[in-house]
Amino acid sequence: EKAGSKPLDRILRKVRGVEDAASLLAFTAELHRSGLGALFEVGVLPDFKNPDLNVAILIQGGLGLPDRDYYLSDGEDQRAVLEAYRSHVARMLALLGDGDDRAVAGAAAVVDLETRLAEASRDRTAMRDLEKLYNRLDLKGLAELTPGLPWGAYLEAPDRPGLVQSS
């Protein structure tokens, strides 16, 4: 409580330094190496069709709420959770020093971005379908699939220990 947001200063400075896709992916790599999730998840699993081969996997992510339906459903319960989440994000931004108007606008931007990510995400049923999940690509194929994302910035980001300050 005494430290306030000071333990987050290093991360927040890095967030403010993101100015393009390359710096975003480099920062995301740094977060991942520090054990913090951002945008997507990365892991290693046996290949679904060749279990003797381990492959890197990319998994959808970037949502603050547990499921895409909270963002996309017209159900009353999901809408109530989404509004409570928007208020929570605004409170967190205010605790970091944003004024009320800026915190509300920032929360709206966060929820809008997460909603767009939810729209691009697969639903729970599709996430259980191994055939739909099997999209093995090499780096060239990944670059062709996502031409706006410079994956080299992610893969070549230096390992910088100490992004997360311990208490």
QUIURSUL-V651358 format. One record per backbone hydrogen bond with DSSP energy under -0.5 kcal/mol. CO is the residue of the C=O (numbers start at 0). NH is the residue of the N-H. E is the energy in kcal/mol with one decimal. If there is no record, write none. Layout:
# QUIURSUL-V651358
<<CO	NH	E> <CO	NH	E>>
This chain:
# QUIURSUL-V651358
<<0	3	-0.8> <2	5	-2.1> <4	7	-2.1> <5	8	-1.9> <6	164	-0.6> <7	11	-2.9> <8	12	-2.6> <9	13	-1.7> <10	14	-2.4> <11	15	-2.3> <12	16	-1.0> <14	17	-1.5> <19	23	-2.2> <20	24	-2.5> <21	25	-2.3> <22	26	-2.2> <23	27	-2.4> <24	28	-2.2> <25	29	-1.8> <26	30	-2.5> <27	31	-2.8> <28	32	-2.5> <29	33	-1.1> <30	33	-0.6> <30	35	-2.9> <31	34	-1.6> <37	39	-3.5> <38	60	-0.8> <39	37	-0.8> <40	58	-2.7> <42	56	-3.1> <44	54	-3.1> <46	49	-0.5> <49	46	-0.7> <49	52	-2.4> <51	53	-0.5> <52	46	-3.5> <54	44	-2.2> <56	42	-2.0> <58	40	-2.7> <66	69	-1.4> <67	70	-1.3> <67	71	-1.5> <68	72	-2.6> <74	78	-2.5> <75	79	-2.2> <76	80	-2.1> <77	81	-2.5> <78	82	-2.4> <79	83	-2.3> <80	84	-2.5> <81	85	-2.5> <82	86	-2.1> <83	87	-2.2> <84	88	-2.8> <85	89	-2.1> <86	90	-2.3> <87	91	-2.5> <88	92	-2.4> <89	93	-2.3> <90	94	-2.4> <91	95	-1.3> <92	97	-2.3> <93	96	-1.5> <98	102	-2.9> <99	103	-2.4> <100	104	-2.3> <101	105	-2.7> <102	106	-2.4> <103	107	-2.2> <104	108	-2.0> <105	109	-2.4> <106	110	-2.7> <107	111	-2.2> <108	112	-2.4> <109	113	-2.7> <110	114	-2.2> <111	115	-2.1> <112	116	-2.2> <113	117	-2.6> <114	118	-2.3> <115	119	-1.2> <116	120	-0.8> <117	120	-0.8> <122	126	-1.9> <123	127	-0.5> <124	127	-1.3> <125	128	-1.0> <127	129	-1.0> <128	131	-0.5> <128	132	-1.7> <129	133	-1.2> <132	134	-1.2> <137	141	-2.4> <138	142	-2.4> <139	143	-2.1> <140	144	-2.2> <141	145	-2.0> <143	146	-0.5> <145	148	-2.0> <147	149	-0.6> <148	150	-1.6> <149	152	-1.7> <149	153	-0.7> <150	154	-2.9> <151	155	-2.6> <153	156	-0.8> <157	159	-0.9> <158	160	-0.7> <159	162	-0.6> <162	164	-0.6>>
